[in-house]
Amino acid sequence: MGLSVKLAMATALLINSNRLKQPWPVIPLGLCGVASAAEAAGHQVRVLDLCFSPDCTRDIAGAIQAVRPEVIGIGIRNIDNATAFNTHFMLDKIKNRVVAPCQRRFDGPIVIGGAAVGINGAEMLQFFDLEYAVCGDGEAAFIGFLKRWDLAASLEGQPGLIIRRNGRIIQDPPPDYIEDLDALPFVRPQRHIDLRPYRKFNSPLQVQTKRGCALKCGYCTYNRIEGCRYRLRDPLRIAEEIAQLVRETGINHIEFTDSTFNIPIDHAKAVLRAIQDQRLTLRLQTMGLNPSAIDEELVGLMQATGFVEVHLGVEAGCDQTLAGLGKNFRVRDIERAGRLLHERRIPVMWFLLLGAPNETPDTVRETLDTITRFASPWDLISVG
């Protein structure tokens, strides 16, 4: 007589800990992506979104009682609010309002992940007094954790999994990166969270056209989070995902969250052409537009597809300072980028960093003079 054994798949509760609402509440697309990938692997998953929760402790207790998870994952987006003025450290509140209530009511494994954990995962395990953190692509590392947990296999050796035991870090491996991003399921946040509160704030849906960054800016953490080379998604698949998101959520406000949207420039153009072919009415914006890769064709495609804002990461307006930051462009590129965007009437938010290596009062004055000349009176300027 044959014996058939069906492996029970772990049930996971994923918690969005981000409660920051400036400039708008951020829809937790990354956490929903991990949830979608875990479901595709056969696991039962529920997402608890605490962004608008009036009582985190109560909601966590209710979710643990209802779901009875075997594993809890906590997504952590920010270490602080990344502003030079009125800086807020966010991990204290996450520790008291999210991690501690989980620890009191749940005796299984608690795994932290997210962009912030990709920067300081080992230190955050110490801070929260936890055992496990995933870094890199959560769809790979967290599902690898669930698989090993299902099999009661050793967790040591799992790529992208940081382990802390008896107060010390015993494993802090390189991040786990997914080579074929097109193999991941589309993220469908409306299946996991209530989008109605986000609509009230006009929060955009976030889309990545790639992961990783090959630039070598001296201050940036994206290389550590996503790797030092580009992993490009298929432009047609990106356009199809956007069309599906708009159709199923009713939200047409889309933000591209690549570290640098327009490098490689040919890929960015291919993405915009594919979106144009969908004939959608969109309100698009992007962070991290790099001045070195802006030409008339790209800006024309941006205007045609519905860009209402771009974030231009110039950081400085002085060649000496730009070189000290490790930037791949100079002031002449900034001037050209600003002119092309203004000609197409695309609003610009300029990002500056003062106090870079080799910065002097003279280089600061040069930067301010440069931006005064190149920015429109209607542009926004953020100084960090």
C-alpha positions in Angstrom: 0.0 0.0 0.0 1.5 3.3 -1.0 1.7 6.2 1.4 0.9 9.7 0.3 2.1 12.6 2.5 1.0 16.2 1.7 3.3 18.8 3.1 1.5 21.5 5.2 2.4 24.9 4.0 3.1 27.6 6.6 0.6 30.3 7.2 2.1 33.8 7.4 0.9 37.1 8.8 2.7 40.1 7.1 2.5 43.4 8.9 3.1 46.8 7.3 4.7 48.9 10.1 5.0 52.2 8.2 2.7 54.9 9.5 4.5 57.9 7.9 2.0 60.0 6.0 4.2 62.8 4.5 4.1 63.7 1.7 1.4 61.0 1.5 0.8 57.5 3.0 2.8 54.9 1.0 0.8 51.9 -0.3 2.9 48.9 0.8 3.4 47.4 -2.6 6.7 45.7 -1.6 5.0 43.8 1.2 2.0 43.0 -1.0 4.5 41.7 -3.6 6.0 39.3 -1.0 2.5 38.2 -0.1 1.6 37.5 -3.8 4.8 35.5 -4.2 4.2 33.5 -1.0 0.7 32.7 -2.1 2.0 31.6 -5.5 4.3 29.2 -3.7 1.3 27.7 -1.9 1.3 29.5 1.4 -1.7 31.1 3.1 -1.0 34.8 3.7 -2.8 37.7 5.3 -1.5 41.3 5.3 -2.2 43.6 8.3 -1.8 47.2 7.3 -1.1 49.4 10.3 -0.7 52.7 8.4 -4.1 54.1 9.6 -4.6 51.9 12.6 -6.0 53.8 15.7 -4.7 51.0 18.0 -1.8 48.9 16.7 -1.7 46.6 19.8 -5.4 45.8 19.4 -5.2 45.2 15.7 -2.1 43.0 16.0 -3.8 40.9 18.7 -6.9 40.5 16.6 -5.0 39.5 13.5 -2.9 36.9 15.4 -6.0 35.4 16.9 -7.8 35.3 13.6 -5.0 34.0 11.4 -3.1 31.8 13.9 0.1 32.3 11.9 3.1 30.1 12.1 5.4 32.9 10.9 5.1 36.7 11.2 6.8 39.0 8.9 7.2 42.7 9.6 7.9 45.2 6.8 10.1 48.2 7.8 10.4 50.9 5.2 12.2 53.8 7.0 14.9 54.2 9.7 14.1 57.9 9.9 12.3 60.5 7.8 15.5 61.4 5.9 15.2 65.1 6.4 18.0 67.4 7.7 15.5 69.6 9.6 13.2 68.1 12.3 14.6 64.5 11.9 12.5 61.7 13.4 14.0 58.3 14.3 11.2 55.8 13.6 12.4 52.5 15.0 11.5 53.3 18.6 7.8 53.5 17.7 8.0 50.4 15.6 9.6 48.6 18.5 7.0 49.6 21.0 3.9 49.6 18.8 4.6 46.7 16.4 7.4 44.4 17.5 6.7 44.3 21.2 2.9 43.4 20.8 3.9 40.6 18.4 6.5 39.3 20.9 3.9 39.3 23.7 1.2 37.4 21.8 3.2 35.2 19.4 5.9 32.6 20.3 6.8 31.6 16.7 9.5 33.2 14.4 9.2 36.9 13.7 11.1 38.0 10.6 11.8 41.6 9.7 12.4 42.8 6.1 12.0 45.8 3.9 14.2 48.6 2.5 15.4 49.7 6.0 16.4 46.2 6.9 18.4 45.9 3.7 20.6 48.7 5.0 21.1 47.8 8.7 19.6 44.3 9.2 22.0 43.0 11.8 21.9 46.2 13.9 18.1 46.2 13.7 17.9 42.6 15.0 19.9 43.7 18.0 17.7 46.8 18.5 14.5 44.8 18.3 15.8 41.7 20.2 14.7 39.4 17.3 16.3 36.4 15.6 15.6 36.8 11.9 15.9 39.4 9.1 15.7 39.1 5.4 17.6 41.4 3.0 17.7 41.8 -0.7 14.6 40.6 -2.6 12.0 39.6 0.0 10.2 37.4 -2.5 13.3 35.1 -2.5 14.6 35.3 1.0 11.3 35.2 2.9 9.9 32.3 0.8 13.2 30.5 1.3 12.7 30.9 5.0 9.1 29.6 4.8 10.2 26.6 2.8 12.9 25.6 5.3 10.5 26.2 8.2 7.9 23.9 6.6 10.5 21.2 6.3 11.9 21.7 9.8 15.3 22.2 8.0 18.2 24.2 9.2 17.8 27.9 8.5 21.5 28.4 8.4 22.8 28.8 4.9 19.6 30.4 3.6 20.7 33.2 1.2 19.6 36.7 2.4 18.7 35.5 5.9 20.4 37.2 8.8 20.3 35.1 12.0 20.9 36.3 15.6 21.2 33.8 18.4 22.0 34.3 22.1 22.6 38.0 21.5 25.0 37.7 18.7 24.8 37.6 14.9 25.8 34.1 13.6 24.9 34.7 9.9 24.8 37.8 7.8 25.1 36.6 4.2 24.9 38.6 1.0 21.4 39.6 -0.1 19.4 37.2 -2.2 18.6 38.7 -5.7 16.1 37.4 -8.2 17.5 37.3 -11.7 14.2 36.9 -13.6 11.9 39.6 -12.2 9.4 38.8 -14.9 8.8 35.4 -13.2 7.2 37.2 -10.2 3.4 37.4 -10.1 1.8 40.8 -10.6 1.3 42.7 -7.4 -2.4 43.2 -6.7 -2.6 45.3 -3.5 -6.4 45.4 -3.5 -6.4 41.7 -2.7 -4.4 42.3 0.5 -5.2 45.7 1.9 -8.0 48.3 2.0 -7.0 51.0 -0.5 -9.8 53.4 0.4 -7.8 55.4 3.0 -4.9 55.8 0.5 -7.3 57.2 -2.1 -8.3 60.0 0.3 -4.6 61.2 0.2 -4.2 60.6 -3.5 -1.4 58.1 -2.8 0.1 56.7 -6.0 0.5 53.1 -6.8 4.2 52.3 -7.0 5.9 50.4 -9.9 9.5 49.3 -10.4 10.8 48.9 -14.0 14.0 47.3 -12.7 16.0 46.6 -9.5 19.6 47.4 -8.8 21.8 50.3 -9.6 25.2 50.4 -11.4 26.0 54.0 -10.4 28.6 54.6 -7.6 27.2 57.7 -5.8 29.1 57.9 -2.5 26.2 58.5 -0.2 23.6 56.1 -1.6 22.2 52.9 -0.1 20.4 51.4 -3.2 23.4 49.3 -4.2 23.3 47.7 -0.8 19.5 47.1 -0.9 19.1 45.9 -4.5 22.6 45.2 -5.8 25.1 46.9 -8.1 23.8 45.9 -11.5 20.5 46.5 -13.3 17.9 43.7 -13.4 15.5 44.9 -16.1 11.8 44.0 -16.3 10.1 43.4 -19.7 8.6 46.8 -20.8 5.5 45.0 -22.2 4.9 43.3 -18.8 5.3 46.5 -17.0 2.7 48.2 -19.2 0.3 45.2 -18.7 0.8 45.4 -14.9 0.0 49.1 -14.9 -3.1 48.6 -17.0 -4.3 45.8 -14.6 -3.6 48.0 -11.6 -5.6 50.9 -13.0 -8.4 48.6 -14.1 -8.7 46.8 -10.8 -8.1 49.6 -8.3 -9.5 52.6 -10.2 -6.2 54.5 -9.3 -4.4 56.1 -12.3 -1.7 57.9 -10.2 1.5 55.9 -10.7 4.9 56.5 -9.3 8.0 54.7 -10.7 10.2 53.9 -7.7 13.4 52.8 -9.4 16.5 54.2 -7.8 17.1 55.9 -11.2 14.2 55.6 -13.6 16.0 56.8 -16.8 19.2 54.6 -16.7 19.5 52.7 -19.0 17.8 55.3 -21.1 16.8 52.9 -23.9 15.0 50.7 -21.4 13.1 53.7 -19.9 12.1 54.7 -23.4 10.9 51.2 -24.2 8.8 51.2 -21.0 7.2 54.5 -21.9 6.4 53.4 -25.5 4.7 50.2 -24.1 2.7 52.3 -21.7 1.7 54.6 -24.6 0.4 51.7 -26.5 -2.0 50.9 -23.7 -3.8 54.2 -24.3 -4.4 54.9 -20.6 -5.1 58.2 -19.0 -2.4 58.3 -16.3 -0.8 60.7 -13.8 2.8 59.6 -13.7 5.7 60.7 -11.6 9.2 59.4 -10.9 11.9 59.7 -8.3 15.6 59.7 -9.1 15.7 61.1 -12.6 19.4 61.3 -13.5 20.5 64.5 -15.4 23.1 62.5 -17.5 20.4 60.5 -19.4 17.8 63.0 -20.5 17.2 63.8 -24.1 14.4 65.3 -26.2 12.9 61.9 -27.1 12.7 60.7 -23.5 11.1 64.0 -22.3 8.7 63.8 -25.2 7.6 60.3 -24.2 7.2 61.4 -20.6 4.9 64.2 -21.6 2.9 62.0 -23.9 2.3 59.3 -21.3 1.1 61.7 -18.6 4.0 62.8 -16.4 2.8 65.4 -13.9 6.0 65.6 -11.8 9.6 64.4 -11.8 12.2 64.3 -9.0 15.6 65.4 -10.4 18.4 64.1 -8.3 21.0 66.8 -9.0 22.4 66.9 -5.3 24.7 69.8 -6.2 25.2 72.6 -8.7 29.0 72.6 -8.6 31.3 70.3 -10.5 33.7 70.0 -7.6 30.9 68.8 -5.3 29.4 66.5 -7.9 32.8 64.8 -8.3 33.1 64.4 -4.5 29.7 62.7 -4.4 30.7 60.3 -7.1 28.1 61.6 -9.6 28.2 60.7 -13.3 27.1 64.1 -14.5 28.2 67.8 -14.3 26.6 71.2 -14.2 26.2 71.3 -18.0 24.0 68.1 -17.8 21.8 69.7 -15.1 21.3 72.8 -17.2 20.2 70.7 -20.2 17.9 68.5 -18.2 16.1 71.4 -16.5 15.7 73.2 -19.9 14.2 70.1 -21.6 11.8 69.4 -18.8 10.6 73.0 -18.6 10.1 73.1 -22.4 7.7 70.2 -22.0 6.0 71.9 -19.0 6.8 69.0 -16.7 7.1 70.2 -13.0 10.4 69.4 -11.4 11.3 68.8 -7.7 15.1 69.4 -7.4 16.9 67.5 -4.7 20.1 69.0 -3.2 22.6 67.6 -0.6 24.7 70.2 1.2 27.8 69.3 3.2 29.2 66.8 0.7 32.9 65.7 0.8 35.1 68.7 -0.1 32.1 71.1 0.3 33.1 74.7 1.1 31.1 78.0 1.5 32.1 78.8 -2.0 30.8 75.5 -3.5 27.5 75.9 -1.5 27.1 79.4 -3.0 27.8 78.0 -6.5 25.2 75.3 -6.0 22.5 77.8 -4.9 23.4 80.2 -7.8 23.2 77.3 -10.3 19.8 76.1 -9.1 18.5 79.7 -8.9 19.4 80.0 -12.6 18.1 76.6 -13.8 14.9 76.0 -11.7 11.6 77.5 -12.6 9.9 79.7 -10.0 7.1 77.0 -9.9 9.5 74.1 -9.2 10.1 72.7 -5.7 13.5 72.5 -4.1 14.4 70.0 -1.3 17.6 70.7 0.6 19.0 67.9 2.7 
